[in-house]
Every structure is written in structure tokens, then in C-alpha cells.
Amino acid sequence: MKNRLNICVDTLVLEVTRRCNCCCDHCLRGEQQNMDMPKEVIDKVLDTFDAISNVVFTGGEPSLNLDAIHYFFEQAELRGKIPFSFFIATNGLENQYELACLLLKYYPLMEEPECCEVCISQDRFHPFGTKDPALRVSPLAGLSFYQKDSKAHSDNESDDWLINEGNADRHDLGCRKSRGAMPLNISSEGDGEVRFEQLYVSANGNIQENCDLSYEHIDGLALTTLDGLCDYVQEQLY
């Protein structure tokens, strides 16, 4: 069914899972949850948005739900809604070959391939690169769009990049406060077209602007849902 509005988004963040294979002391998510983004939510995403500039796959650990990432790209291609670029950060521990193959399959379809990026979290909290040197070899490193420094923090670096949500808050590690529930930045382009700068879609279909929230808080601070987004826009703009 055609939307009442033509809705575009510059950065769409999809929480494809709340599961994780780590339990890092600094994690702003806090306690992991046994929740994956179902196909029905992905279908709603693609029914709701007419154009997506950049899609970000996050979690949890996004490599634990490659089926959702594959389904998103597959359906986006079928509907003529392939995003211009993608971004994904992983902890580098599981399904890395499969992730590399999946991204390599859809990378040639991106309109802005130079903006695509995949990276591995490397810091004193994540296992990759901090224990067994063998872990430092990843099939992702062979991809032209692999960015080794995007999520890298040295042991000597200050912790001012940590956000005091979730585990970081419990371990008194966070140096920055979360912005909390932020209003959605919407602009009207005329002729019924509206554009969002950034939207975060939780695994259950809830919507926020802010990605930096623990699972303890994120659902309670949701601004709307995929089902209610058009009404939300109408209320805010019209």
C-alpha cells in the first residue's frame, strides 16, 4: 500500500538483534535480550520508506542475525529500494566469512559504494585483537570497504568515548551521558515528501532518533512505531 507521504531517510539504523556473543563491561546496551528483528518488521521498514541513503546494521552483535541483513537487501532489491550505502560494525568473533560474502554480494548494487564501510570493534573490552593474535586475521580485512580504524581504541586512550548507559553505568565506566530521547529531525521537501536525518528502528519496530540507549531504557523512550510513523509526521509537520 502506498504511503500517504513520500518518506525518505538519510541514515536508517536497524537493530537486527539484541543478542550478543560478548558481555563487555563497557557495553551501553546492558543485559542482552533474546530478540531478533523479524521479517515482518523489515517488510514494514521497506513499505514505510521510499528512499534510504545509508543503512546501518547494529545490535547486539549484528553478525548473529545475518538472515535479517540478507532479507533486507534481498527485499530492497526486489522493491527498487536498495540504499546508497551501508555501514556495519562487528566484534569479529562469529560468522565473519559469511558476513563478508553477504556484503560483497550487495556492494556492487550500492549507488555510493565509496561510502560503504565495515569495521571490527578493537579496544581493551572486545576480544578481537586483544588475546590470541590469530583473532586479528579476519576475512573482512580483504574487502575494499573494510575500515580498520573506525572502531579502534588503543589501551592508552582515555575513556571519554564511553557512554554511561547499561554495563558502563553499572561499572562506573561511562564518561558521557546519553542524550536520552531526542526529537526526530524532519524536514518537508514539498509535494508530500518528508525527510529524516536519522531514524533508529528497534528489533520490535519501535522508533527513536538516538542510538545510544540501553535496552533497559530504549523501548520506554520510543517516540513512535513503524505503524505510527505517518501519523507522527502529520502531527509534527501539519
Phi and psi restraints in degrees (value plus and minus 20) as a CYANA .aco file:
   2 LYS   PHI     -90.6   -50.6
   2 LYS   PSI     116.8   156.8
   3 ASN   PHI     -85.2   -45.2
   3 ASN   PSI     132.6   172.6
   4 ARG   PHI     -87.5   -47.5
   4 ARG   PSI     -44.0    -4.0
   5 LEU   PHI    -143.5  -103.5
   5 LEU   PSI     132.9   172.9
   6 ASN   PHI    -111.5   -71.5
   6 ASN   PSI      84.2   124.2
   7 ILE   PHI    -125.1   -85.1
   7 ILE   PSI     103.4   143.4
   8 CYS   PHI    -138.7   -98.7
   8 CYS   PSI     133.6   173.6
   9 VAL   PHI    -160.7  -120.7
   9 VAL   PSI     114.3   154.3
  10 ASP   PHI     -93.6   -53.6
  10 ASP   PSI     -69.1   -29.1
  11 THR   PHI    -148.7  -108.7
  11 THR   PSI      94.6   134.6
  12 LEU   PHI    -127.3   -87.3
  12 LEU   PSI      96.2   136.2
  13 VAL   PHI    -121.5   -81.5
  13 VAL   PSI      99.7   139.7
  14 LEU   PHI    -129.8   -89.8
  14 LEU   PSI      98.8   138.8
  15 GLU   PHI    -104.5   -64.5
  15 GLU   PSI      68.9   108.9
  16 VAL   PHI     -94.9   -54.9
  16 VAL   PSI     -37.5     2.5
  17 THR   PHI    -179.6  -139.6
  17 THR   PSI     135.4   175.4
  18 ARG   PHI    -130.4   -90.4
  18 ARG   PSI     -11.3    28.7
  19 ARG   PHI    -105.3   -65.3
  19 ARG   PSI     135.3   175.3
  20 CYS   PHI    -171.9  -131.9
  20 CYS   PSI     129.1   169.1
  21 ASN   PHI    -118.0   -78.0
  21 ASN   PSI      -8.9    31.1
  22 CYS   PHI    -148.4  -108.4
  22 CYS   PSI     144.9   184.9
  23 CYS   PHI    -158.1  -118.1
  23 CYS   PSI      52.8    92.8
  24 CYS   PHI     -96.7   -56.7
  24 CYS   PSI     121.2   161.2
  25 ASP   PHI     -81.9   -41.9
  25 ASP   PSI     -48.0    -8.0
  26 HIS   PHI    -113.9   -73.9
  26 HIS   PSI     -21.7    18.3
  27 CYS   PHI     -84.1   -44.1
  27 CYS   PSI     101.8   141.8
  28 LEU   PHI     -92.0   -52.0
  28 LEU   PSI     -36.8     3.2
  29 ARG   PHI     -91.7   -51.7
  29 ARG   PSI     -51.7   -11.7
  30 GLY   PHI      61.4   101.4
  30 GLY   PSI    -162.0  -122.0
  31 GLU   PHI     -83.2   -43.2
  31 GLU   PSI     105.9   145.9
  32 GLN   PHI     -87.4   -47.4
  32 GLN   PSI     138.7   178.7
  33 GLN   PHI    -147.5  -107.5
  33 GLN   PSI     127.6   167.6
  34 ASN   PHI    -103.1   -63.1
  34 ASN   PSI      52.9    92.9
  35 MET   PHI    -160.4  -120.4
  35 MET   PSI     106.3   146.3
  36 ASP   PHI    -135.5   -95.5
  36 ASP   PSI     132.0   172.0
  37 MET   PHI     -92.9   -52.9
  37 MET   PSI      99.0   139.0
  38 PRO   PHI     -99.8   -59.8
  38 PRO   PSI     145.6   185.6
  39 LYS   PHI     -80.3   -40.3
  39 LYS   PSI     -52.6   -12.6
  40 GLU   PHI     -82.5   -42.5
  40 GLU   PSI     -56.4   -16.4
  41 VAL   PHI     -91.0   -51.0
  41 VAL   PSI     -60.5   -20.5
  42 ILE   PHI     -82.4   -42.4
  42 ILE   PSI     -60.5   -20.5
  43 ASP   PHI     -80.1   -40.1
  43 ASP   PSI     -62.5   -22.5
  44 LYS   PHI     -84.1   -44.1
  44 LYS   PSI     -59.3   -19.3
  45 VAL   PHI     -77.0   -37.0
  45 VAL   PSI     -68.9   -28.9
  46 LEU   PHI     -94.3   -54.3
  46 LEU   PSI     -44.4    -4.4
  47 ASP   PHI     -94.7   -54.7
  47 ASP   PSI     -49.9    -9.9
  48 THR   PHI    -102.1   -62.1
  48 THR   PSI     -62.4   -22.4
  49 PHE   PHI    -120.7   -80.7
  49 PHE   PSI     111.3   151.3
  50 ASP   PHI    -106.6   -66.6
  50 ASP   PSI     -45.9    -5.9
  51 ALA   PHI    -170.9  -130.9
  51 ALA   PSI     117.4   157.4
  52 ILE   PHI    -147.8  -107.8
  52 ILE   PSI      98.9   138.9
  53 SER   PHI     -95.6   -55.6
  53 SER   PSI     -73.1   -33.1
  54 ASN   PHI    -155.0  -115.0
  54 ASN   PSI     111.1   151.1
  55 VAL   PHI    -129.8   -89.8
  55 VAL   PSI     114.0   154.0
  56 VAL   PHI    -136.1   -96.1
  56 VAL   PSI     106.7   146.7
  57 PHE   PHI    -121.5   -81.5
  57 PHE   PSI     104.3   144.3
  58 THR   PHI    -158.0  -118.0
  58 THR   PSI    -197.8  -157.8
  59 GLY   PHI    -176.6  -136.6
  59 GLY   PSI    -163.7  -123.7
  60 GLY   PHI      21.8    61.8
  60 GLY   PSI    -187.1  -147.1
  61 GLU   PHI    -121.7   -81.7
  61 GLU   PSI      86.7   126.7
  62 PRO   PHI     -81.9   -41.9
  62 PRO   PSI     -45.0    -5.0
  63 SER   PHI     -89.6   -49.6
  63 SER   PSI     -29.7    10.3
  64 LEU   PHI    -102.8   -62.8
  64 LEU   PSI     -27.5    12.5
  65 ASN   PHI    -154.9  -114.9
  65 ASN   PSI      41.7    81.7
  66 LEU   PHI     -85.6   -45.6
  66 LEU   PSI     -45.9    -5.9
  67 ASP   PHI     -79.1   -39.1
  67 ASP   PSI     -59.8   -19.8
  68 ALA   PHI     -88.0   -48.0
  68 ALA   PSI     -60.4   -20.4
  69 ILE   PHI     -85.4   -45.4
  69 ILE   PSI     -64.4   -24.4
  70 HIS   PHI     -82.6   -42.6
  70 HIS   PSI     -63.7   -23.7
  71 TYR   PHI     -83.3   -43.3
  71 TYR   PSI     -60.0   -20.0
  72 PHE   PHI     -79.0   -39.0
  72 PHE   PSI     -71.2   -31.2
  73 PHE   PHI     -84.4   -44.4
  73 PHE   PSI     -62.1   -22.1
  74 GLU   PHI     -79.6   -39.6
  74 GLU   PSI     -68.4   -28.4
  75 GLN   PHI     -91.7   -51.7
  75 GLN   PSI     -54.9   -14.9
  76 ALA   PHI     -83.4   -43.4
  76 ALA   PSI     -59.7   -19.7
  77 GLU   PHI     -85.4   -45.4
  77 GLU   PSI     -63.5   -23.5
  78 LEU   PHI     -81.9   -41.9
  78 LEU   PSI     -54.0   -14.0
  79 ARG   PHI    -113.5   -73.5
  79 ARG   PSI     -18.9    21.1
  80 GLY   PHI      48.5    88.5
  80 GLY   PSI      14.2    54.2
  81 LYS   PHI    -145.7  -105.7
  81 LYS   PSI      11.1    51.1
  82 ILE   PHI     -79.3   -39.3
  82 ILE   PSI     110.4   150.4
  83 PRO   PHI     -87.8   -47.8
  83 PRO   PSI     144.9   184.9
  84 PHE   PHI     -91.6   -51.6
  84 PHE   PSI     -51.0   -11.0
  85 SER   PHI    -179.4  -139.4
  85 SER   PSI     151.8   191.8
  86 PHE   PHI    -160.1  -120.1
  86 PHE   PSI     140.9   180.9
  87 PHE   PHI    -161.4  -121.4
  87 PHE   PSI     117.5   157.5
  88 ILE   PHI    -169.2  -129.2
  88 ILE   PSI     114.6   154.6
  89 ALA   PHI    -135.6   -95.6
  89 ALA   PSI     116.1   156.1
  90 THR   PHI    -149.7  -109.7
  90 THR   PSI     139.9   179.9
  91 ASN   PHI    -105.2   -65.2
  91 ASN   PSI     -22.2    17.8
  92 GLY   PHI      58.5    98.5
  92 GLY   PSI      -6.1    33.9
  93 LEU   PHI    -121.0   -81.0
  93 LEU   PSI     -48.9    -8.9
  94 GLU   PHI    -158.7  -118.7
  94 GLU   PSI     131.8   171.8
  95 ASN   PHI      36.2    76.2
  95 ASN   PSI      11.3    51.3
  96 GLN   PHI     -93.5   -53.5
  96 GLN   PSI     -58.8   -18.8
  97 TYR   PHI     -84.0   -44.0
  97 TYR   PSI     -64.6   -24.6
  98 GLU   PHI     -83.5   -43.5
  98 GLU   PSI     -59.0   -19.0
  99 LEU   PHI     -84.6   -44.6
  99 LEU   PSI     -63.8   -23.8
 100 ALA   PHI     -80.6   -40.6
 100 ALA   PSI     -64.2   -24.2
 101 CYS   PHI     -84.4   -44.4
 101 CYS   PSI     -60.3   -20.3
 102 LEU   PHI     -84.2   -44.2
 102 LEU   PSI     -67.3   -27.3
 103 LEU   PHI     -87.3   -47.3
 103 LEU   PSI     -57.0   -17.0
 104 LEU   PHI     -85.8   -45.8
 104 LEU   PSI     -50.4   -10.4
 105 LYS   PHI     -84.9   -44.9
 105 LYS   PSI     -60.8   -20.8
 106 TYR   PHI    -119.3   -79.3
 106 TYR   PSI     -32.7     7.3
 107 TYR   PHI     -74.4   -34.4
 107 TYR   PSI     -62.5   -22.5
 108 PRO   PHI     -84.7   -44.7
 108 PRO   PSI     -35.9     4.1
 109 LEU   PHI    -105.8   -65.8
 109 LEU   PSI     -30.3     9.7
 110 MET   PHI     -92.8   -52.8
 110 MET   PSI     116.0   156.0
 111 GLU   PHI     -92.9   -52.9
 111 GLU   PSI     -47.5    -7.5
 112 GLU   PHI    -144.7  -104.7
 112 GLU   PSI      47.6    87.6
 113 PRO   PHI     -80.7   -40.7
 113 PRO   PSI     -45.7    -5.7
 114 GLU   PHI     -87.0   -47.0
 114 GLU   PSI     -35.3     4.7
 115 CYS   PHI    -116.9   -76.9
 115 CYS   PSI     -23.3    16.7
 116 CYS   PHI     -93.7   -53.7
 116 CYS   PSI     128.3   168.3
 117 GLU   PHI    -175.7  -135.7
 117 GLU   PSI     117.2   157.2
 118 VAL   PHI    -151.0  -111.0
 118 VAL   PSI     120.1   160.1
 119 CYS   PHI    -168.3  -128.3
 119 CYS   PSI     146.6   186.6
 120 ILE   PHI    -139.4   -99.4
 120 ILE   PSI     111.9   151.9
 121 SER   PHI     -87.4   -47.4
 121 SER   PSI     103.0   143.0
 122 GLN   PHI    -153.4  -113.4
 122 GLN   PSI      87.9   127.9
 123 ASP   PHI    -180.9  -140.9
 123 ASP   PSI    -197.2  -157.2
 124 ARG   PHI     -91.5   -51.5
 124 ARG   PSI     -28.8    11.2
 125 PHE   PHI    -116.5   -76.5
 125 PHE   PSI     -50.8   -10.8
 126 HIS   PHI    -110.0   -70.0
 126 HIS   PSI     124.5   164.5
 127 PRO   PHI     -87.2   -47.2
 127 PRO   PSI     -50.4   -10.4
 128 PHE   PHI     -82.5   -42.5
 128 PHE   PSI     102.5   142.5
 129 GLY   PHI      60.1   100.1
 129 GLY   PSI     -20.2    19.8
 130 THR   PHI    -129.9   -89.9
 130 THR   PSI     -32.2     7.8
 131 LYS   PHI    -141.2  -101.2
 131 LYS   PSI    -118.6   -78.6
 132 ASP   PHI     -92.6   -52.6
 132 ASP   PSI     101.8   141.8
 133 PRO   PHI     -76.9   -36.9
 133 PRO   PSI     -44.7    -4.7
 134 ALA   PHI     -82.4   -42.4
 134 ALA   PSI     -46.6    -6.6
 135 LEU   PHI     -88.0   -48.0
 135 LEU   PSI     -36.7     3.3
 136 ARG   PHI     -96.9   -56.9
 136 ARG   PSI     -29.3    10.7
 137 VAL   PHI    -115.9   -75.9
 137 VAL   PSI      98.7   138.7
 138 SER   PHI    -150.9  -110.9
 138 SER   PSI     121.6   161.6
 139 PRO   PHI     -82.5   -42.5
 139 PRO   PSI     -40.3    -0.3
 140 LEU   PHI     -85.2   -45.2
 140 LEU   PSI     -48.7    -8.7
 141 ALA   PHI     -84.5   -44.5
 141 ALA   PSI     -38.9     1.1
 142 GLY   PHI    -104.0   -64.0
 142 GLY   PSI     -25.2    14.8
 143 LEU   PHI    -102.5   -62.5
 143 LEU   PSI     122.0   162.0
 144 SER   PHI     -84.6   -44.6
 144 SER   PSI     -44.0    -4.0
 145 PHE   PHI    -120.9   -80.9
 145 PHE   PSI      -8.0    32.0
 146 TYR   PHI     -92.6   -52.6
 146 TYR   PSI     111.5   151.5
 147 GLN   PHI    -139.1   -99.1
 147 GLN   PSI      82.5   122.5
 148 LYS   PHI     -90.0   -50.0
 148 LYS   PSI     -41.7    -1.7
 149 ASP   PHI    -123.1   -83.1
 149 ASP   PSI     -21.7    18.3
 150 SER   PHI     -84.3   -44.3
 150 SER   PSI     -56.1   -16.1
 151 LYS   PHI    -144.3  -104.3
 151 LYS   PSI      18.7    58.7
 152 ALA   PHI    -127.5   -87.5
 152 ALA   PSI     112.3   152.3
 153 HIS   PHI    -155.0  -115.0
 153 HIS   PSI     107.2   147.2
 154 SER   PHI     -97.8   -57.8
 154 SER   PSI     140.4   180.4
 155 ASP   PHI     -82.7   -42.7
 155 ASP   PSI     -46.7    -6.7
 156 ASN   PHI    -107.0   -67.0
 156 ASN   PSI     -26.9    13.1
 157 GLU   PHI     -95.1   -55.1
 157 GLU   PSI     125.9   165.9
 158 SER   PHI     -88.0   -48.0
 158 SER   PSI     142.1   182.1
 159 ASP   PHI    -113.9   -73.9
 159 ASP   PSI       4.1    44.1
 160 ASP   PHI     -93.0   -53.0
 160 ASP   PSI     -24.2    15.8
 161 TRP   PHI    -107.0   -67.0
 161 TRP   PSI     -29.0    11.0
 162 LEU   PHI    -101.7   -61.7
 162 LEU   PSI     120.1   160.1
 163 ILE   PHI    -125.3   -85.3
 163 ILE   PSI     110.7   150.7
 164 ASN   PHI    -102.5   -62.5
 164 ASN   PSI      47.6    87.6
 165 GLU   PHI    -145.5  -105.5
 165 GLU   PSI     138.5   178.5
 166 GLY   PHI      37.7    77.7
 166 GLY   PSI    -151.0  -111.0
 167 ASN   PHI     -82.9   -42.9
 167 ASN   PSI     -56.6   -16.6
 168 ALA   PHI     -81.2   -41.2
 168 ALA   PSI     -59.8   -19.8
 169 ASP   PHI     -85.7   -45.7
 169 ASP   PSI     -63.8   -23.8
 170 ARG   PHI     -86.1   -46.1
 170 ARG   PSI     -51.4   -11.4
 171 HIS   PHI    -117.1   -77.1
 171 HIS   PSI     -11.4    28.6
 172 ASP   PHI      35.7    75.7
 172 ASP   PSI      25.1    65.1
 173 LEU   PHI    -126.9   -86.9
 173 LEU   PSI     -44.0    -4.0
 174 GLY   PHI     -90.6   -50.6
 174 GLY   PSI     114.7   154.7
 175 CYS   PHI    -126.1   -86.1
 175 CYS   PSI     -38.4     1.6
 176 ARG   PHI    -137.7   -97.7
 176 ARG   PSI     119.4   159.4
 177 LYS   PHI    -102.0   -62.0
 177 LYS   PSI     124.3   164.3
 178 SER   PHI     -86.0   -46.0
 178 SER   PSI     129.9   169.9
 179 ARG   PHI     -94.8   -54.8
 179 ARG   PSI     -28.3    11.7
 180 GLY   PHI      52.2    92.2
 180 GLY   PSI    -174.0  -134.0
 181 ALA   PHI     -98.4   -58.4
 181 ALA   PSI      94.7   134.7
 182 MET   PHI    -123.6   -83.6
 182 MET   PSI     122.0   162.0
 183 PRO   PHI     -85.6   -45.6
 183 PRO   PSI     129.2   169.2
 184 LEU   PHI     -93.5   -53.5
 184 LEU   PSI     112.9   152.9
 185 ASN   PHI    -107.1   -67.1
 185 ASN   PSI      84.7   124.7
 186 ILE   PHI    -136.7   -96.7
 186 ILE   PSI     117.6   157.6
 187 SER   PHI    -147.8  -107.8
 187 SER   PSI     125.3   165.3
 188 SER   PHI    -116.9   -76.9
 188 SER   PSI     107.1   147.1
 189 GLU   PHI    -117.7   -77.7
 189 GLU   PSI     -21.3    18.7
 190 GLY   PHI      68.2   108.2
 190 GLY   PSI     140.1   180.1
 191 ASP   PHI      36.6    76.6
 191 ASP   PSI      14.4    54.4
 192 GLY   PHI      58.1    98.1
 192 GLY   PSI     -13.4    26.6
 193 GLU   PHI    -114.5   -74.5
 193 GLU   PSI     111.9   151.9
 194 VAL   PHI    -146.2  -106.2
 194 VAL   PSI     133.9   173.9
 195 ARG   PHI    -154.3  -114.3
 195 ARG   PSI     115.0   155.0
 196 PHE   PHI    -124.1   -84.1
 196 PHE   PSI     121.5   161.5
 197 GLU   PHI     -91.6   -51.6
 197 GLU   PSI     -67.2   -27.2
 198 GLN   PHI    -172.1  -132.1
 198 GLN   PSI     119.5   159.5
 199 LEU   PHI    -153.9  -113.9
 199 LEU   PSI     118.5   158.5
 200 TYR   PHI    -130.8   -90.8
 200 TYR   PSI      99.5   139.5
 201 VAL   PHI    -127.4   -87.4
 201 VAL   PSI      95.0   135.0
 202 SER   PHI     -91.2   -51.2
 202 SER   PSI     145.3   185.3
 203 ALA   PHI     -77.5   -37.5
 203 ALA   PSI     -46.6    -6.6
 204 ASN   PHI    -115.4   -75.4
 204 ASN   PSI     -14.9    25.1
 205 GLY   PHI      73.2   113.2
 205 GLY   PSI     -17.7    22.3
 206 ASN   PHI     -93.2   -53.2
 206 ASN   PSI     133.5   173.5
 207 ILE   PHI    -145.1  -105.1
 207 ILE   PSI     114.8   154.8
 208 GLN   PHI    -159.7  -119.7
 208 GLN   PSI     155.9   195.9
 209 GLU   PHI    -116.5   -76.5
 209 GLU   PSI     -56.5   -16.5
 210 ASN   PHI    -106.8   -66.8
 210 ASN   PSI     105.3   145.3
 211 CYS   PHI    -105.8   -65.8
 211 CYS   PSI     -36.2     3.8
 212 ASP   PHI    -114.7   -74.7
 212 ASP   PSI      41.0    81.0
 213 LEU   PHI    -152.6  -112.6
 213 LEU   PSI     127.0   167.0
 214 SER   PHI     -95.7   -55.7
 214 SER   PSI     141.0   181.0
 215 TYR   PHI     -84.8   -44.8
 215 TYR   PSI     -43.2    -3.2
 216 GLU   PHI     -84.4   -44.4
 216 GLU   PSI     -51.1   -11.1
 217 HIS   PHI    -131.2   -91.2
 217 HIS   PSI     -43.2    -3.2
 218 ILE   PHI     -83.2   -43.2
 218 ILE   PSI     -60.4   -20.4
 219 ASP   PHI     -93.2   -53.2
 219 ASP   PSI     -56.2   -16.2
 220 GLY   PHI     -89.0   -49.0
 220 GLY   PSI     -40.3    -0.3
 221 LEU   PHI    -122.4   -82.4
 221 LEU   PSI     -10.8    29.2
 222 ALA   PHI     -80.3   -40.3
 222 ALA   PSI     119.4   159.4
 223 LEU   PHI    -107.2   -67.2
 223 LEU   PSI     -52.7   -12.7
 224 THR   PHI    -186.5  -146.5
 224 THR   PSI    -188.6  -148.6
 225 THR   PHI    -147.2  -107.2
 225 THR   PSI     150.4   190.4
 226 LEU   PHI     -77.5   -37.5
 226 LEU   PSI     -61.3   -21.3
 227 ASP   PHI     -85.0   -45.0
 227 ASP   PSI     -50.2   -10.2
 228 GLY   PHI    -121.2   -81.2
 228 GLY   PSI     -14.9    25.1
 229 LEU   PHI     -84.2   -44.2
 229 LEU   PSI     -63.1   -23.1
 230 CYS   PHI     -81.1   -41.1
 230 CYS   PSI     -63.0   -23.0
 231 ASP   PHI     -85.1   -45.1
 231 ASP   PSI     -58.3   -18.3
 232 TYR   PHI     -80.5   -40.5
 232 TYR   PSI     -64.5   -24.5
 233 VAL   PHI     -83.4   -43.4
 233 VAL   PSI     -64.3   -24.3
 234 GLN   PHI     -78.9   -38.9
 234 GLN   PSI     -62.8   -22.8
 235 GLU   PHI     -86.1   -46.1
 235 GLU   PSI     -58.7   -18.7
 236 GLN   PHI     -97.1   -57.1
 236 GLN   PSI     -55.7   -15.7
 237 LEU   PHI    -123.9   -83.9
 237 LEU   PSI     -48.5    -8.5
